[in-house]
Amino acid sequence: MKTQILLYFMIAITSVCAENNNIIHLWPDKVPGESDPKSTPLISDNNKGNVRRIKKVTDPCLVVYKANPEKANGSAVVICPGGGYNILAIDLEGYEIASWLSDLGYMTFVLQYRVPKNRNGALQDGLRAMRYIRGMSKKWNIKSDRIGIMGFSAGGSLSAHVSTRYNEAVYEPIDWMDKLSARPDFTILIYPAYLDHGPNKSLTPGIKLDNNTPPMFLFATVD
């Protein structure tokens, strides 16, 4: 019983921290390819494992966690939660990671990308997020060549696509920031999903590696 109370308390604290941080709406006007009107994220009733799940996003945004000023290192990380492109495990693979990294001195941005079942929209959101953060780097005292992306499961899939398809024109530019590079300077893939959808489980089509692909750290298991 004490353990359950402690877990609920930690989840409540994490939720409050997220709500108190700055929120950046990625698309000031119409969201590209989105037919549903913008609305606040819908939270799922399923909290199995004490994980808060966002089940629908129509107004993609970044939740900002400022770097610990005593440890600020000028680097930034975009965090992409997982959830099979159906939901976002927003605490477990989002806010909790952001809180940890920000305390280490990183500016962190939790990406609430479009779900459910909107991979193209998620890619648009990921590329726009990279460009937006690079465009606002001076405001946040970030070095524009030290902006990375980190993803878990489906968020790892999204991070891999952003890291290899950053030159693709997947949406119409809306402002000057869309002229900036969307290439991450480093990539962290944590148990990434959907990377073996090519013939005979080869690399998923669309993910093409070359000399300009950012350095990647990949974590996975064999079970």
PyMOL commands that set and color helices and strands:
alter all, ss='L'
color gray80, all
select helices_A, chain A and resi 2-20+48-50+91-103+119-135+154-164+176-179+199-201
alter helices_A, ss='H'
color red, helices_A
select strands_A, chain A and resi 23-25+42-43+53-56+61-65+76-80+88-89+107-112+147-152+187-190+216-219
alter strands_A, ss='S'
color yellow, strands_A
deselect
rebuild
show_as cartoon
